[in-house]
Amino acid sequence: MLVTIHKALIQTTKARKDRIRPEIYKIGLLPGQPKVLAYLSEHSKCMQKDIAEALDIEPATISQILAKMEQAGLIRKSNYNERKRADCVSITDKGQKAFGQWLQISSLVDKISFCGFSQQEQGQMLDFLCRMYRNLTGKDLT
């Protein structure tokens, strides 16, 4: 059977998710939450719409993700002084701890994924994926 780039990307992404999901559940995270924690760890006190835009997540979906994260104590919402209806989202200490654990998990899965790859090959892979993303979205991965 012919392996296409599409099939290889889909199945590799699924295999990585299958390795990662049980581990994130162990640390109390749900799918979608690690990337929100990553964004919040670099952008303190931001608007919900900014998170949705930066992560390419629909506003309704980010609203659900953030509600669950707030309930779990991973983030906190507060109102901006000048905009009483707008929520400012920030990461909590519990969220920072979970994010640190997530970094360890993702580092281990990367190590497993790239076993037998040279540093140069890993760099090329990253470059190829970033270029593909830019071609498809018109945006750079950050």
N, C-alpha and C positions, 0 to 999 in steps of 0.2 A: 504494500500500500504506500502510495506517495505521501510524504510528509510535506505539507505546505508551511510557509511562514505563519499563516493565520492559525493553522492547527498547532504548530509548535508554540506560538505565543499563548494561545488559549490554554493548552494543556500544562504548560510550564507555570502559568499564573495560577491555575487550579491546584497544581501540586504544591506550590509555595503556600497558598491559602490553607491547604489541608495540613501542612506542617505547622503553620502559625496559629490557626484558630484554637486548637486545644490549649495552647500555651497562653493565649491572651485571655481565654476564659478562666484559667487558673489564677490570673492576677486581677480578675474582676472587670475586664474590659469586654466590650462587644465590638463586632465588626464596624468599621467607620470611625470609632473613637480614637484609635491611635493617631491617625492623621490629624484629627482636630487637636489632640494634645500636642503634637509636634508643632502645629501652627501657633497655638497659644503659648508654647514655651519660647517662641521667638518673637511673638507680637503680644505683649501684655496689654490688657484692657482694650479690646477691639469690639467692633459692632458685629452682630450676627451676620448681617449682609456681606460684610467684608470676608468673613470666614467662608461663607457659601461661595462667593465669587473666587476666592483664592484657591479653593479646593475643588472647584467645578462640581458643586453639590447643589441640587435644587433647594430653594428656600424652605419649602415644606419639609423636605428630608432633613435639612440641617436643624430645623426647629425641633423635630422629633429626637434627633441624636443629642442635641444640647439639653433637652428636657430630661432625658435618661441620665445624662452625665451630671446634671445638677442634682438630681435625685440621689445619685450615687456618691455625691460629695467630691466629684472630680473637678468641677468648675463652679464658679459663682457668677451670678448676674446681678448687676446693679444699674441704676439709672444714671445716665449722663445728666449733669446739672442743667445744661442748656437745652436738653431735649428730654422732657419728662417721660415720653413714651418709649424712647430708644433704650435698649438694654446694652450695657457694656459687659462683655464676657471676659473673665480672667480665670487662669488655672489656679487651683488650690494646692496646698502642700501634698494632699493625698493624690491629686492629679500629677504633680511633679514626680512623686515616687513611682506611680504607675507608669509614667512615661519613661523613667529611667529603666524600669524592668522591661518595658517594650523595646527599648534600644538594645538591651542585652539579647532578647529573643530574636530580633531582626538581624543582629550581628551574627548570631549563631546560624540562622537560616542562610544568610549570605555566605558564610564560611562553607556550609554544606553545599550550597548551590554552585559555588565557584571552585570546588575541589578539582584540582588538575588544570585550572586556568592560570596562565601567567598574569602578572600585573598588567602587562600591555594588553592582553586579551580582555581583561576585566574593564580596562579603560575604553577599549574599542566598543565593547558591548554597551557601556554606559553612553558613549557618544552616539552610537546607532539609535538607541532608544530615545535619547533626547531629540535627535534629529527627526525621528519618526513622529514624536509627539508634536514637535513644532510644525511639521508638514500637515498633520491632521487638525491641529487647533489654531495655528497661527500664534501660539504662545510658547514661551520658554518654560521649561521645568525649573522650579526654584527649590 
